[in-house]
């Protein structure tokens, strides 16, 4: 199952795989930190505030994607 850091890193990797976003773009858009994912992969332990920001970003990203799919265009 892993610890929180490993679970969170898994969430990020799943998000990247599901959306096709590259690591740099994700970091820039979620946290204004283009190196975030690379540092996470190297073992960076994000604090709770950072985890919350990333989760807020991923949730809003999915909501935006759903809105775009539902909008006729």
N, C-alpha and C positions, 0 to 999 in steps of 0.2 A: 504494500500500500504506500509506504514511503512517508516522509515527513512533509510538512507544509511547503517547504521550498521546492521539493521534488514534484509535489502535486501541482503547484502553481506553474512550474516550468513546463509540466505536461500540458496544462491548460493552454499556455501560450503556444506551444508547438502544435497542438491540435487546431487552435484558431488559425495559425499560419497555414497549415495544411488545408483546412476547410475553405479558407477565403482566397488563398493564392497570393496574399500579401507577402512581400519579402521582409526580412528581418529589419532592415534599415528603415523602410517606410513605416512599418509597425511602430518601431521605437520613436520615430519622429512624431507620428500622429498621436500616439497614446501618451507620450511623456516628454516630447521635445528632446529626446535622447536617442540619437541614431545608433548608439552602441549598446543600448539596453539588452537586447536579445543576446548579442554576442557575449556580454558580461554574464548574463544569466546562465548561458551554456557553460561558461567557465567556472560557475559556482557562486556567483553573486547572490547574496541573501537579501532580497528586497524587504523593506519594512512594510508595515501594515498599510500605511498611507499610499505607498507605491502600488501595492497589490490592489487596493480599492480603486485607484485611478485606472489601472489597467482593466480591471473587471468592468468599471463604468464604461470605458471605451469600447470593450468588446460587446457589451450589451447594447449600447447605442448603435454600434456598427451593424449588428444583426437586425435591429429595429429599422434602421435606415434601408438596409437591403430588402427587408420585407415590404416596406412602404414602396420602394421602387418597383418591386415585382407586382404589387397590387395596383399601381397607378397605370391607367391606360396611356399609351404614348407611342 
